Amino acid sequence: MIQQDVLMRQIRQFTKAIATLLGQSSREQPDDLLRGIDEACRTHLDGRAEDLRTLPPDALLELCHDNDRFVPDVAQTLARALHRMGETYAYRDADEKAGASFARSLLLYRHLLQDPDAPVSWQVGTTVAALSERVEALPVDDATTEALKALRNNGTP
């Protein structure tokens, strides 16, 4: 239980740092954003931005839970960060990294849309549509593809 509390505190600190970073970042400086996300991962999660991009889908969704309760603000912040990471990788023509980032972002957004208590803006629907198109056009690992398919088909990953 104590480990879960510490982990959730770290994740909340991480999402706060990411939310601040995303609010301050410029789309014209994609490398600065990646460095900032990487620094936030190192500081708060003892990992790297690459770890977030390659995290198995079930582990990514687990980061968004406090015990058995889904935490929408954590999911939304992680989805936004992964989306922006995907944009940066796409700008660099790193299709595999872009696909992995976009697919994980899409997974989180779809999970948010299926949670009746999650406060989501009208923009999430258009974001999901745009991400879906990008994911279709880029390479995505099998585990994330299966998780997206499961979520779309029966509502659970």
N, C-alpha and C positions, 0 to 999 in steps of 0.2 A: 504494500500500500504506500509506504513512504517513497519507494522508487517511482511509482506512478505519479505521486504528487510532485516530486522533483522534476521528472520528465515533463509533466504538463507545465510547470513553471518555466522550464527552459524553452519549451515550444511557444509559450505565450510571449516570452521575451524576444524570441526569434521572430515571431510574426509581427510584433510591434516594431522591431528594427526594420523588417522587410517592408511593412506598410509605410514607414517613414521614408525609407529609401525609394520606394516606388513613387511616392508623392513628390519627391525632390528630383528624381532622375529625369533626364532629357532623352527623348528617343534618338537624338542626334549623337549621343554618347553611349552607344550600346556596350562598349568594352568596360566603361566605368561602372555600368549597372552590374555586369557580370562579376566584376571585382568586388563590388559592394555586397552582392548576394553571397559570394564565396566567403567574404570576411564575416558576414552575419552567421553563416553556417559554421565556420570555424569557432567563432566566439560563443555561440549559444548551443550548438548541437555537436560540437567536437567532430565535425565532418567538413565536407566540401560541397560546393554547388553541384559538382558532378554526381555526388552521392544522391542528392535530391532528384536529379534527372534520371538516375538509374535505379532508384528504389523500387522494389517490387510493388505492384499495385495494392496488395493487401497491407503491406507495411506503410505505404503512403496514407491509406485510409485510416490505419491505426493511429497515425500521428494526429488525426483530427478527432480523436475520441478521448474523453476524460472518463475513465472507467468504461461504462457502457453507453455513455451519453455522447452523441455527435455534437461537435462544437463548430457551428457554421462559420464564425469569424476566422477561425484557424484555417478551415478548408478554403474559404474565399481568398485569404491572403496568400496561401500556398498556390492556389490556382492562378492568381494574378502574377505571382513571381515566376511560375513555370511558363506562363504565357509569354511574358516579357523575355525570359531566357530563350524560348523558342524563336521569338522574333530576332533576337541577337544572333542565334545560330543560323537562322535562315539568311540573314544579312551577310553572314560569313560564308554562305554556301556549304554549311555543314549539315547536310540533309538528315543524317542519322540522328544527330544530337537535337536538331530542330523537331524531328518527328517524335522522339522520345519525350521532349519537353511539352510539345503541344498535346500529345496523347494523354499525358498525366494531368495536364491542366483540364482537358476535356472530361476526364474521368471525375475529377473533383467537382467541376461545374455540374455535371449530370447528377452526381450524388446530391449536391445542394438542391437542385431542382426537384428531386424526389423527396426531400425532407419537408413535410408540411409546415414545420416550425421555423425553417430557415428563412431569414429575411433576405430576399434577393431582389435586385432592381430589374426593371424591364430590359435593361441592356444585356443581362445574362443570356436571354434567349438569342439575341443577335450574335453574341460572343460564341455561344455553343454552335450556332449554324456556321459561323466563319471557321471555328476550330475544326469542326467536322470535315469541312472541305479540305483544310490543310492536312489533317490526319490522313484522309483518303489519298492524298497526293504524295505523301512522304513515307519512308520506311518506319515501321513501328514494330517493336518486339512482340513476340507471340503472347506473352503473359498479359501485356497491357491490351492487346487486341481482344483477347478472350474476356478480360474484365469489362471492357467497354461493351462487348457483345452481350454478356450476361446482364449487365446493368440495363441495357436497352431492351432486352427481351423479357426479363422477369422482375426487374426492379431491385435485384440484389447482385452485388459483384461476386 
